[in-house]
Amino acid sequence: MKARRRKATRKHRDTTPPAPPPIPPPPDLTTEIEQSVESRDKLEIDVARLKAERDQSKSAFLRTFASEMSAVVVNPNRALERYAAWQAQEARATQAAEAVIQLSAMFKERVARFKSNSKDESVAALRRIIERLTAERDKPGADRNAIDKRIERLMAEQEALCATSPPAPPRPPKDKTKPVQRPAAGKTQPRERGDI
């Protein structure tokens, strides 16, 4: 019995790439605000973490390099390779940190715009996040202190939104000068001096 060989399928060079997946419709405004607040808060945490890592990076590199140097004879080529690798890693970490800082600033601005333009939806979004965090706080393994601090910040943000806006500043008093009186019809006006 003959074994049949499968024909190899060839891809044509002129084939079009598959279409990208369709962009989902935007969520309702409250959900969009909720997602933006969550992103803002996560990015703020990442910014703090990246700053701490960058502060410790140089010390860690020097500590590791010093331990290597104490064990073997210093090879200038090896030292150069290690230093170049550390600099490349540091440059990459700096770029990543800058990107996270920029994104964090963009989300802060977006949330501030939502809070000024859509006050009720912003309050509802904050309420949803607080409710979800309260439920997460009671789960085993949750960092209660961090969650409590975050809930406090969100509640303060919510209260600031709910506070009544300050009263409008008082208007300056109007000039109380006497209005110009017009003569009654039929009466002649006295002439001023110098008129002919």
Long-range contacts (C-beta under 8 A, 24 or more apart in sequence): 29-118, 29-121, 30-121, 30-124, 30-125, 30-128, 31-125, 32-114, 33-111, 33-114, 33-118, 33-121, 33-122, 33-125, 34-125, 34-128, 34-129, 36-107, 36-110, 36-111, 36-114, 37-111, 37-125, 37-126, 37-129, 37-154, 38-129, 39-103, 39-107, 40-104, 40-107, 40-108, 40-110, 40-111, 41-150, 43-100, 43-103, 43-104, 43-107, 44-104, 46-100, 46-104, 47-97, 47-100, 47-101, 47-104, 50-93, 50-96, 50-97, 50-100, 51-97, 53-93, 54-90, 54-93, 54-94, 54-97, 57-89, 57-90, 57-93, 58-90, 61-86, 115-161, 119-161, 122-161, 123-158, 123-161, 123-162, 126-154, 126-157, 126-158, 126-161, 127-158, 129-154, 130-154, 130-155, 130-158
